[in-house]
């Protein structure tokens, strides 16, 4: 098999006719380009010796088929057409040009490769339509045009690819309906057409001869499925990704015929039915199960999930929580109406350690105290726990030390102090305990969140993050006053939110050593004291909210050093004095500082008086004045001594000057006496 990576560039942009001679360059070839071309030569078979001149002993700008820029020496063009017997090139069977920056239509010169079995052009910037002549590749087994900018319909000629086993045109701008000829591809095993603008109806005829189909990926809200209730598909699918397809409200009966399914995603598909035993017996055995954003209802308290990933997010389930088998890695039942205690799920009688990594039961009606049961020793793999927006109460249990990266308990009724065990979460990325009834001080050991200090993760947790990246989940966090999904960037998130509680005391300086934190929210508590200058260490801070507390003193000048800060709220505290200078703090609206009546200076409307100078500035001025007075007095003493000895010493040691000086004093004395006598006589 001949493997060639650069032919497409020649076909679409070049016609240099250089294959019969050398291109003479006046500059030296870029070393990096020459190295890459050498690697390319080593990676292919070259039976026609097209690349025989490509030797590292000669500058690559003088290689046959290579042209360089005359100024930079960078390789700009390649032409690798076959000299003499062109049939040697027409035997190419494999062409992979993926992940480049190719910007053109698919060129008709590709027809010069009639024996192609694999054509992979994914992840480029190809435009135009899928050409009609594509159907002439009788030997083509794999066609991957995904992740481009192709438009127009999928033409009926695609059905002429009688040898095709894999077709992927996902992530383009294709429109229109699917051609019926697609159903004639009897050897097709994988069909990927999602993330396009396809529309129309899909009927049984579209799949008539697809007996070998195993992987089906469709995603379009404008596609409707017209399958009969008793339809028996000719295939057995392994992977089904059909999210956003409208085949509800009932669960498609043909899916029950698929006995080999390992991956099922029918989220956002308009399903609205009361799930019965037959449904749960089928779906609980599927390894990856995604049913989110539908309206499936029912009580599943007796159901046992044996899946690896379970996503039932945003449905209408009711009743108590179901049970999990040890192999479940991710369990998401957020945004439903589950009620009662967590005990049946979390303290179930299990043996051995659980594999659960992600647990999201947020936005339900769960209530009662959180169980502090010994069985938590079995949940050591937990990385992400979201129990926010329920009615849970009591103290935060000590088992949180088994968590690793994210703890979200916001919008519940937890009380008591933040447990000291929380400081053991050295790899924590997200701590969200907002909107509860927590009281007491913020622990001094909060700087034990090593990841928030060093911004690094050890290898074990990087592996866990890699595992989590394969799971589809929403991670809604409140940052900058907005709820945003951070799941896809979870590895890079560093957030602490303790807002809307009853926390008291001062903000420990150790908190400001969390230099990797991007969002810090301590608003609406009862915190007192000053903001220490160490806050300037938090160079990555993008959002800071300390509003609604009883903080006092001056706003430290170091706050203006936070160059990434784009959301700031210090309102309704007791800050005083002049606003620190610096474009960063003056760029925020006055509303960021409102409710601090004795705070002055831009952007606030309150103008500062002399008395409003910050204490630091006054002290600085006092020091400067003191220094001046001390220097002045010292200078006076030194000046007097210098002048005195400069004059007296001269008169003492130079006799002529001494006599002249005293004669001058005698004459001055006589002159003054004469003048005074003359004034006296004139007065009489």
CORPETA-V263181 format. One record per residue. PHI is phi in whole degrees, 0 to 359 (* if undefined). D_LAST is the distance of its C-alpha to the last C-alpha in Angstrom with 2 decimals. Layout:
# CORPETA-V263181
phi:PHI d_last:D_LAST
phi:PHI d_last:D_LAST
This chain:
# CORPETA-V263181
phi:* d_last:138.95
phi:269 d_last:136.31
phi:253 d_last:132.76
phi:227 d_last:130.29
phi:255 d_last:126.72
phi:251 d_last:125.41
phi:300 d_last:128.14
phi:300 d_last:126.47
phi:298 d_last:123.40
phi:299 d_last:125.69
phi:291 d_last:127.64
phi:264 d_last:124.74
phi:232 d_last:122.15
phi:238 d_last:123.74
phi:206 d_last:126.31
phi:270 d_last:125.31
phi:60 d_last:128.73
phi:262 d_last:127.51
phi:288 d_last:130.42
phi:259 d_last:132.23
phi:189 d_last:129.45
phi:266 d_last:126.05
phi:264 d_last:122.68
phi:272 d_last:120.58
phi:248 d_last:116.99
phi:261 d_last:114.07
phi:239 d_last:112.16
phi:274 d_last:112.97
phi:291 d_last:114.28
phi:298 d_last:112.10
phi:299 d_last:113.23
phi:296 d_last:113.30
phi:296 d_last:115.47
phi:296 d_last:117.85
phi:296 d_last:118.16
phi:294 d_last:118.98
phi:293 d_last:121.54
phi:294 d_last:123.16
phi:297 d_last:123.43
phi:300 d_last:124.96
phi:299 d_last:127.55
phi:290 d_last:128.55
phi:270 d_last:128.96
phi:237 d_last:131.57
phi:266 d_last:135.04
phi:228 d_last:135.23
phi:295 d_last:138.93
phi:270 d_last:138.20
phi:55 d_last:135.67
phi:299 d_last:133.03
phi:254 d_last:130.32
phi:295 d_last:131.82
phi:278 d_last:128.86
phi:278 d_last:126.41
phi:240 d_last:125.78
phi:290 d_last:122.61
phi:282 d_last:123.11
phi:236 d_last:122.14
phi:300 d_last:119.06
phi:292 d_last:119.88
phi:291 d_last:118.56
phi:255 d_last:121.61
phi:288 d_last:124.11
phi:294 d_last:126.73
phi:89 d_last:125.73
phi:245 d_last:122.05
phi:234 d_last:119.21
phi:244 d_last:115.53
phi:289 d_last:112.26
phi:291 d_last:111.29
phi:256 d_last:107.67
phi:269 d_last:107.75
phi:77 d_last:111.16
phi:280 d_last:112.02
phi:291 d_last:115.64
phi:246 d_last:115.76
phi:216 d_last:119.47
phi:227 d_last:122.87
phi:222 d_last:126.28
phi:240 d_last:129.24
phi:292 d_last:132.17
phi:278 d_last:135.50
phi:280 d_last:136.72
phi:66 d_last:140.41
phi:280 d_last:142.29
phi:291 d_last:140.06
phi:294 d_last:142.46
phi:295 d_last:140.90
phi:277 d_last:137.75
phi:291 d_last:139.60
phi:274 d_last:140.94
phi:301 d_last:137.54
phi:243 d_last:138.08
phi:225 d_last:134.69
phi:226 d_last:131.33
phi:236 d_last:128.20
phi:240 d_last:124.90
phi:289 d_last:123.20
phi:57 d_last:119.47
phi:241 d_last:118.32
phi:233 d_last:116.29
phi:287 d_last:119.10
phi:233 d_last:118.15
phi:191 d_last:121.13
phi:279 d_last:124.35
phi:289 d_last:127.33
phi:284 d_last:128.75
phi:293 d_last:132.40
phi:297 d_last:132.67
phi:299 d_last:133.24
phi:295 d_last:136.82
phi:286 d_last:137.30
phi:241 d_last:137.51
phi:292 d_last:140.65
phi:262 d_last:141.40
phi:303 d_last:138.18
phi:251 d_last:138.75
phi:226 d_last:135.12
phi:234 d_last:132.27
phi:240 d_last:128.96
phi:239 d_last:125.97
phi:294 d_last:123.99
phi:60 d_last:120.18
phi:231 d_last:119.32
phi:236 d_last:118.01
phi:293 d_last:121.32
phi:232 d_last:121.49
phi:80 d_last:124.05
phi:257 d_last:127.34
phi:287 d_last:130.05
phi:293 d_last:132.28
phi:297 d_last:135.87
phi:293 d_last:137.17
phi:300 d_last:136.10
phi:286 d_last:139.54
phi:275 d_last:141.23
phi:277 d_last:140.41
phi:293 d_last:143.79
phi:262 d_last:143.01
phi:293 d_last:139.57
phi:252 d_last:139.40
phi:225 d_last:135.65
phi:232 d_last:133.20
phi:238 d_last:129.59
phi:246 d_last:127.20
phi:290 d_last:124.90
phi:58 d_last:121.11
phi:226 d_last:120.78
phi:236 d_last:119.97
phi:289 d_last:123.50
phi:226 d_last:124.27
phi:85 d_last:127.24
phi:275 d_last:130.50
phi:275 d_last:132.71
phi:284 d_last:135.56
phi:296 d_last:139.23
phi:296 d_last:139.84
phi:297 d_last:138.35
phi:288 d_last:141.74
phi:277 d_last:143.36
phi:280 d_last:141.80
phi:294 d_last:145.00
phi:263 d_last:143.93
phi:293 d_last:140.54
phi:249 d_last:139.81
phi:221 d_last:136.06
phi:231 d_last:134.00
phi:227 d_last:130.27
phi:238 d_last:128.20
phi:294 d_last:125.68
phi:57 d_last:121.98
phi:226 d_last:122.34
phi:237 d_last:122.16
phi:291 d_last:125.88
phi:224 d_last:127.13
phi:85 d_last:130.35
phi:264 d_last:133.35
phi:286 d_last:135.16
phi:292 d_last:138.18
phi:296 d_last:141.53
phi:295 d_last:142.57
phi:301 d_last:140.28
phi:287 d_last:142.99
phi:267 d_last:145.40
phi:279 d_last:143.60
phi:293 d_last:146.18
phi:265 d_last:144.62
phi:295 d_last:141.11
phi:250 d_last:139.72
phi:226 d_last:136.00
phi:233 d_last:134.47
phi:237 d_last:130.69
phi:226 d_last:129.35
phi:277 d_last:126.45
phi:56 d_last:122.93
phi:226 d_last:124.08
phi:241 d_last:124.46
phi:286 d_last:128.21
phi:216 d_last:129.93
phi:100 d_last:133.36
phi:255 d_last:136.24
phi:250 d_last:137.72
phi:248 d_last:141.38
phi:297 d_last:144.11
phi:297 d_last:145.13
phi:291 d_last:141.83
phi:233 d_last:143.05
phi:306 d_last:146.80
phi:253 d_last:147.37
phi:274 d_last:144.35
phi:288 d_last:146.54
phi:262 d_last:144.47
phi:295 d_last:141.09
phi:235 d_last:139.14
phi:233 d_last:135.46
phi:235 d_last:134.33
phi:232 d_last:130.67
phi:227 d_last:129.91
phi:211 d_last:126.70
phi:200 d_last:126.44
phi:286 d_last:125.89
phi:261 d_last:127.72
phi:262 d_last:130.93
phi:241 d_last:133.57
phi:254 d_last:136.61
phi:245 d_last:139.99
phi:254 d_last:142.18
phi:292 d_last:145.22
phi:299 d_last:145.40
phi:254 d_last:148.31
phi:294 d_last:147.08
phi:248 d_last:147.99
phi:299 d_last:145.73
phi:280 d_last:147.48
phi:243 d_last:144.74
phi:235 d_last:143.37
phi:279 d_last:139.59
phi:260 d_last:137.53
phi:231 d_last:134.10
phi:235 d_last:133.31
phi:241 d_last:129.83
phi:226 d_last:130.00
phi:292 d_last:126.72
phi:66 d_last:125.60
phi:268 d_last:129.15
phi:267 d_last:130.43
phi:235 d_last:133.79
phi:280 d_last:133.16
phi:278 d_last:133.41
phi:275 d_last:136.29
phi:293 d_last:136.44
phi:301 d_last:138.52
phi:294 d_last:142.01
phi:294 d_last:142.66
phi:294 d_last:140.06
phi:295 d_last:142.41
phi:278 d_last:144.84
phi:271 d_last:142.36
phi:264 d_last:143.30
phi:244 d_last:141.22
phi:293 d_last:137.75
phi:249 d_last:134.98
phi:221 d_last:132.00
phi:228 d_last:131.75
phi:233 d_last:128.72
phi:234 d_last:129.33
phi:289 d_last:125.87
phi:54 d_last:124.53
phi:244 d_last:128.04
phi:73 d_last:128.34
phi:284 d_last:130.54
phi:209 d_last:130.92
phi:205 d_last:133.75
phi:268 d_last:134.51
phi:290 d_last:135.24
phi:249 d_last:138.54
phi:301 d_last:140.24
phi:300 d_last:141.73
phi:296 d_last:138.30
phi:291 d_last:136.77
phi:297 d_last:139.82
phi:281 d_last:139.28
phi:282 d_last:135.48
phi:286 d_last:134.87
phi:258 d_last:136.84
phi:276 d_last:134.79
phi:299 d_last:132.40
phi:242 d_last:129.47
phi:237 d_last:129.34
phi:235 d_last:126.78
phi:234 d_last:127.31
phi:291 d_last:123.70
phi:56 d_last:122.44
phi:233 d_last:125.68
phi:232 d_last:126.82
phi:288 d_last:129.44
phi:234 d_last:129.94
phi:128 d_last:131.90
phi:258 d_last:131.78
phi:243 d_last:131.94
phi:297 d_last:131.45
phi:260 d_last:134.80
phi:281 d_last:134.34
phi:246 d_last:134.00
phi:268 d_last:132.24
phi:252 d_last:133.65
phi:284 d_last:131.52
phi:269 d_last:128.89
phi:234 d_last:126.39
phi:234 d_last:126.46
phi:234 d_last:124.19
phi:248 d_last:124.85
phi:305 d_last:121.28
phi:60 d_last:120.78
phi:230 d_last:124.15
phi:234 d_last:125.32
phi:287 d_last:126.85
phi:229 d_last:126.86
phi:87 d_last:127.83
phi:279 d_last:127.22
phi:288 d_last:126.50
phi:279 d_last:129.36
phi:246 d_last:130.31
phi:241 d_last:129.57
phi:274 d_last:131.74
phi:299 d_last:130.23
phi:275 d_last:130.17
phi:291 d_last:127.70
phi:259 d_last:124.51
phi:227 d_last:122.66
phi:225 d_last:123.07
phi:235 d_last:121.17
phi:234 d_last:121.91
phi:295 d_last:118.48
phi:60 d_last:118.10
phi:227 d_last:121.24
phi:231 d_last:122.04
phi:295 d_last:123.19
phi:224 d_last:122.64
phi:88 d_last:123.06
phi:273 d_last:122.22
phi:280 d_last:121.77
phi:305 d_last:124.08
phi:302 d_last:127.38
phi:274 d_last:125.99
phi:275 d_last:123.63
phi:246 d_last:125.60
phi:295 d_last:129.05
phi:280 d_last:131.62
phi:241 d_last:131.47
phi:243 d_last:132.40
phi:79 d_last:130.44
phi:281 d_last:127.10
phi:279 d_last:126.40
phi:261 d_last:125.28
phi:300 d_last:123.00
phi:252 d_last:119.81
phi:238 d_last:118.51
phi:228 d_last:118.72
phi:232 d_last:117.32
phi:236 d_last:118.12
phi:289 d_last:114.94
phi:57 d_last:114.88
phi:231 d_last:117.84
phi:242 d_last:118.40
phi:294 d_last:118.78
phi:219 d_last:117.75
phi:87 d_last:117.69
phi:283 d_last:116.18
phi:282 d_last:116.41
phi:294 d_last:119.18
phi:253 d_last:118.13
phi:273 d_last:121.68
phi:300 d_last:122.79
phi:293 d_last:124.54
phi:298 d_last:121.23
phi:297 d_last:122.08
phi:274 d_last:124.49
phi:248 d_last:121.75
phi:287 d_last:119.86
phi:272 d_last:119.97
phi:302 d_last:117.79
phi:243 d_last:114.89
phi:231 d_last:113.93
phi:233 d_last:114.15
phi:234 d_last:113.09
phi:240 d_last:113.74
phi:294 d_last:110.91
phi:59 d_last:111.15
phi:230 d_last:113.75
phi:240 d_last:113.68
phi:288 d_last:113.74
phi:221 d_last:111.99
phi:89 d_last:111.43
phi:279 d_last:109.83
phi:290 d_last:109.86
phi:289 d_last:112.67
phi:285 d_last:112.37
phi:292 d_last:114.89
phi:301 d_last:112.16
phi:294 d_last:111.84
phi:278 d_last:115.04
phi:279 d_last:113.28
phi:234 d_last:111.72
phi:235 d_last:109.82
phi:215 d_last:109.37
phi:231 d_last:109.17
phi:235 d_last:108.72
phi:236 d_last:108.98
phi:297 d_last:106.57
phi:58 d_last:107.10
phi:232 d_last:109.15
phi:232 d_last:108.50
phi:295 d_last:108.04
phi:231 d_last:105.90
phi:80 d_last:104.67
phi:271 d_last:102.59
phi:290 d_last:103.05
phi:299 d_last:105.49
phi:296 d_last:104.23
phi:298 d_last:107.36
phi:298 d_last:105.82
phi:289 d_last:103.82
phi:277 d_last:107.10
phi:275 d_last:107.38
phi:294 d_last:105.96
phi:257 d_last:107.42
phi:294 d_last:106.26
phi:254 d_last:105.24
phi:227 d_last:104.97
phi:236 d_last:104.00
phi:232 d_last:104.03
phi:245 d_last:103.97
phi:295 d_last:102.03
phi:59 d_last:102.65
phi:229 d_last:104.12
phi:235 d_last:102.99
phi:290 d_last:102.00
phi:227 d_last:99.35
phi:88 d_last:97.42
phi:278 d_last:95.23
phi:279 d_last:95.83
phi:296 d_last:97.30
phi:292 d_last:95.24
phi:273 d_last:98.33
phi:297 d_last:98.32
phi:285 d_last:97.36
phi:282 d_last:100.95
phi:286 d_last:101.97
phi:304 d_last:102.23
phi:297 d_last:103.20
phi:281 d_last:100.06
phi:264 d_last:98.00
phi:267 d_last:99.77
phi:64 d_last:101.28
phi:231 d_last:104.56
phi:239 d_last:108.06
phi:283 d_last:110.68
phi:298 d_last:114.02
phi:299 d_last:115.92
phi:282 d_last:113.76
phi:294 d_last:113.76
phi:295 d_last:117.54
phi:295 d_last:117.27
phi:295 d_last:114.92
phi:297 d_last:117.44
phi:295 d_last:120.08
phi:295 d_last:117.89
phi:294 d_last:117.28
phi:275 d_last:121.00
phi:257 d_last:120.69
phi:276 d_last:119.67
phi:203 d_last:117.22
phi:260 d_last:114.16
phi:238 d_last:111.04
phi:275 d_last:108.78
phi:234 d_last:105.32
phi:269 d_last:102.30
phi:226 d_last:99.48
phi:60 d_last:96.42
phi:79 d_last:97.71
phi:234 d_last:100.97
phi:268 d_last:104.48
phi:228 d_last:105.72
phi:269 d_last:108.77
phi:246 d_last:107.94
phi:298 d_last:111.48
phi:289 d_last:111.75
phi:241 d_last:108.44
phi:304 d_last:108.93
phi:300 d_last:108.53
phi:257 d_last:104.95
phi:271 d_last:103.80
phi:222 d_last:101.40
phi:224 d_last:100.55
phi:233 d_last:99.34
phi:227 d_last:99.37
phi:241 d_last:98.79
phi:290 d_last:97.38
phi:56 d_last:98.14
phi:231 d_last:98.87
phi:241 d_last:97.19
phi:294 d_last:95.76
phi:226 d_last:92.71
phi:86 d_last:90.26
phi:268 d_last:88.16
phi:281 d_last:89.36
phi:295 d_last:90.33
phi:304 d_last:88.59
phi:299 d_last:92.08
phi:298 d_last:92.97
phi:281 d_last:90.52
phi:274 d_last:92.39
phi:280 d_last:95.21
phi:289 d_last:93.86
phi:271 d_last:97.04
phi:295 d_last:96.90
phi:260 d_last:96.58
phi:222 d_last:96.36
phi:233 d_last:94.81
phi:232 d_last:94.99
phi:240 d_last:93.77
phi:292 d_last:92.86
phi:57 d_last:93.50
phi:231 d_last:93.49
phi:235 d_last:91.12
phi:286 d_last:89.38
phi:233 d_last:85.89
phi:90 d_last:83.23
phi:258 d_last:81.62
phi:274 d_last:83.04
phi:282 d_last:82.51
phi:295 d_last:81.41
phi:298 d_last:84.88
phi:300 d_last:86.13
phi:294 d_last:84.90
phi:285 d_last:87.88
phi:279 d_last:90.36
phi:295 d_last:90.29
phi:267 d_last:93.56
phi:294 d_last:92.51
phi:252 d_last:93.22
phi:221 d_last:93.08
phi:226 d_last:90.92
phi:230 d_last:91.11
phi:240 d_last:89.21
phi:291 d_last:88.77
phi:68 d_last:89.38
phi:238 d_last:88.28
phi:234 d_last:85.33
phi:291 d_last:83.70
phi:223 d_last:79.95
phi:83 d_last:77.02
phi:267 d_last:75.99
phi:285 d_last:78.38
phi:294 d_last:78.38
phi:300 d_last:77.16
phi:297 d_last:80.42
phi:296 d_last:82.37
phi:286 d_last:81.07
phi:275 d_last:82.94
phi:277 d_last:86.34
phi:289 d_last:87.13
phi:270 d_last:90.62
phi:294 d_last:89.45
phi:233 d_last:90.45
phi:219 d_last:90.90
phi:221 d_last:88.23
phi:220 d_last:87.97
phi:245 d_last:85.31
phi:292 d_last:85.15
phi:56 d_last:84.99
phi:228 d_last:83.44
phi:237 d_last:80.06
phi:292 d_last:78.33
phi:219 d_last:74.55
phi:89 d_last:71.70
phi:276 d_last:71.44
phi:299 d_last:74.60
phi:300 d_last:74.91
phi:282 d_last:74.24
phi:142 d_last:77.23
phi:299 d_last:79.40
phi:298 d_last:82.39
phi:282 d_last:81.03
phi:286 d_last:79.23
phi:282 d_last:82.55
phi:275 d_last:84.13
phi:291 d_last:83.95
phi:299 d_last:81.62
phi:297 d_last:84.80
phi:291 d_last:85.15
phi:236 d_last:82.11
phi:298 d_last:82.34
phi:86 d_last:82.23
phi:241 d_last:79.35
phi:299 d_last:76.60
phi:256 d_last:73.67
phi:270 d_last:74.69
phi:220 d_last:72.53
phi:99 d_last:72.22
phi:303 d_last:74.62
phi:270 d_last:77.36
phi:286 d_last:76.44
phi:288 d_last:74.55
phi:290 d_last:72.13
phi:274 d_last:68.89
phi:273 d_last:67.28
phi:260 d_last:63.79
phi:300 d_last:61.67
phi:287 d_last:63.30
phi:273 d_last:66.71
phi:297 d_last:66.27
phi:302 d_last:69.23
phi:307 d_last:68.71
phi:299 d_last:69.63
phi:292 d_last:66.91
phi:299 d_last:64.28
phi:298 d_last:65.38
phi:296 d_last:65.24
phi:293 d_last:61.69
phi:299 d_last:60.69
phi:297 d_last:62.19
phi:294 d_last:60.35
phi:297 d_last:56.95
phi:301 d_last:57.65
phi:297 d_last:58.58
phi:295 d_last:55.38
phi:299 d_last:53.15
phi:298 d_last:55.10
phi:294 d_last:54.90
phi:296 d_last:51.16
phi:296 d_last:50.42
phi:299 d_last:52.73
phi:296 d_last:51.07
phi:300 d_last:47.59
phi:299 d_last:48.81
phi:296 d_last:50.61
phi:294 d_last:47.67
phi:297 d_last:45.17
phi:298 d_last:47.53
phi:296 d_last:48.26
phi:293 d_last:44.60
phi:299 d_last:43.65
phi:286 d_last:46.52
phi:292 d_last:46.16
phi:272 d_last:42.68
phi:297 d_last:42.90
phi:295 d_last:46.42
phi:296 d_last:45.47
phi:293 d_last:42.66
phi:287 d_last:45.04
phi:256 d_last:47.96
phi:245 d_last:46.44
phi:296 d_last:44.72
phi:298 d_last:43.16
phi:293 d_last:41.60
phi:295 d_last:40.30
phi:297 d_last:38.56
phi:296 d_last:37.11
phi:295 d_last:35.82
phi:290 d_last:34.02
phi:299 d_last:32.55
phi:297 d_last:31.24
phi:293 d_last:29.56
phi:297 d_last:28.01
phi:298 d_last:26.62
phi:295 d_last:25.33
phi:295 d_last:23.60
phi:300 d_last:21.90
phi:300 d_last:20.86
phi:293 d_last:19.23
phi:295 d_last:17.30
phi:299 d_last:15.98
phi:295 d_last:14.92
phi:294 d_last:13.11
phi:292 d_last:11.15
phi:297 d_last:10.30
phi:295 d_last:9.05
phi:294 d_last:6.90
phi:293 d_last:5.32
phi:297 d_last:5.40
phi:288 d_last:3.79
phi:268 d_last:0.00
